[in-house]
């Protein structure tokens, strides 16, 4: 899971085995969430190990949304939430992934997390600046995924961009009202 994608605003990539409650993740993702990188690489870390870095006010919402999306085996999942970086700063993160059932019967949820930054946390209530910042990061990450020939990540980033475009359109309509 460690690759060129773990740059330019990406916190990293993960793959949650929903059926077993364990996560395989890139080293960068593991370090951000203060999880042992070797445990993350081998899938030895439980999903709950990543929760201690997430803002307490966001944990239930994240877990509820994942459970609902998993129950529907959703094509796409996206969520914005707050988490504490290893240096203690509160960061605004954007997660994007999708669900698929493997030949072994287990349900998997791979995806990526993008760091929108510390400054964006304060303006999160409005959301318009967050959406513009996210759009720019998605463009950069999509370019990197294309250069690295990572089709699954390109697909996730394309879906994220599509969702983002819809949110930006809705935000523009609400502003005009």
N, C-alpha and C positions, 0 to 999 in steps of 0.2 A: 504493500500500500504506500510505501515511501517512493515518491517520484517527483518529477518536475512540477506537478500540480501543487505541491506543498510550498508554494511561494506566493508572493504578491497578494496578500490579504487572505489567503486561505489558511484557516486554522488546521485543516487536514481532512482526511477521508476516513470513514468508518464503515463497518458492516456489522449490523446487529443481527444475531441469530435470535429472532423473536421467540421461537419455540423453546429455546434453552436459556434465554436471558443473558447471553454473553456477547461481548463486543470484540471484534478485531479492528485495529485502528493503526493509522500511520503514527510514527514516532512523534511527529510535531503535534498531532491531535492529542496523543497521550500526555505529552509534556504540558500542553496548555491546560488540561484538566487534572494535572498532578497525579497521573496514573503511570505506573512503571511501564516504560516503552516496550520492554521485552514481553511483559504480560499482555500488553495491547497487541503486539505483533502476532503472538501465538493464539490469541483469543481466550486467554486465561482470566481476563478481567470481567467481572459481572457488570451489567448495565448500571447498577446502583453505584459503582465505584466512580462514575463520572459525575454524579449528581452533586457532590459536595462543592464543586466550583460554580454551580448554577445558582443564580439569585434565588433565594427562598421563595419569593413571591411568584416565580415563574415555573417552578418544578412541577406542581400539580397540573398546570395548563399544558406543559410539554408532554408529560406522561399520558394525560387524557387524550391529547390529540394523536399521539403515536398509537395508543390502544384503539382508538376509533378507526384510524387509517389502516392499521393491521387487520382489524376485524373485517374491513371491506377489501383487504388486499389491494389498496389504492395504487393507481398508476403513479401518482405524484404526491409528495408531501413537502410542504414548506412551512417554516415557522421562524419568527424573529423572537429572540430572547436575550436576557442579560446573563453574563457570567463573569466571574472574577478571574483575571489572568494571573499567572504565577507571581507577577510583581505586585499584585493586590489591586490593580486598577479595574474598575468595572467597565466591561466591554459590551457592546451591542453586537450580537452574532445573528447570522442568517443561516438556517439549515435547509438543505434541499436533498431529497432522496426519493426512492420508490421501493415498492415491495415486490418480491417474486418468490414463488414456491420452487424449491430445488427438487432434484430427482430423489433426494433422501426423504422428502416429505416435509422438511423444515421450512419455515417462513423466514426469509432473509430481508433485511432492510439496509441496503448500502446507500451511502450519500456523502455529501461534503458539507463543511461548515466554513463560512466566510466571515472574517472579522470586519465589521463596519466601523470599528474604532471607539475610542473613549469619548471623543467629543460628541459623537452622535447620540450617546445615551441621554444627554440633557435635552436634546430636541426630539426625542422619540415620540412624544405626545403628538406633535404636529405630523411627523412622518414624511413630509415632502422632501426635505433635505436628505433624509435617510434613503428614500427611494432613488434619488439622483446619484447618491454615493454608491449605492448597491448596483445601479445600472452600469456605472463606470467600472466597478470591480468585476462584474460579470463579463463585460467585454474583454477585459484583460485576461481573466481566467479562461474564457472560451478560446481566446487566441493561443494561450499556452497549451490547453488540452488538444487543440488542433495540431499544433507543432509537434506535440509528443505522441500524436496518433492514439489518443485515448477515447475511443468511440462511446463508451458508456458515460464517461464524464462529460463529453460533448453533449450527449443526449440530456443528461441532468441539467446542464447549464442552459441548454436551449429551452427546456421546460421552465426553469427558473426565470429566464428572460421573458417568456410568454406570460407567466403569472405576474411578473413585475409590471409588464406593460399594461395588463388589466388593472392592477392596483393603481398605477400612475394615472390611467384614464379616469378611474373612479375618484381619485383625489382631486383631479382637475375639475370634474363635474361638481363635486362637493364645494370646492373653493368658489366656483362661479355662482352657487346658490345663495 
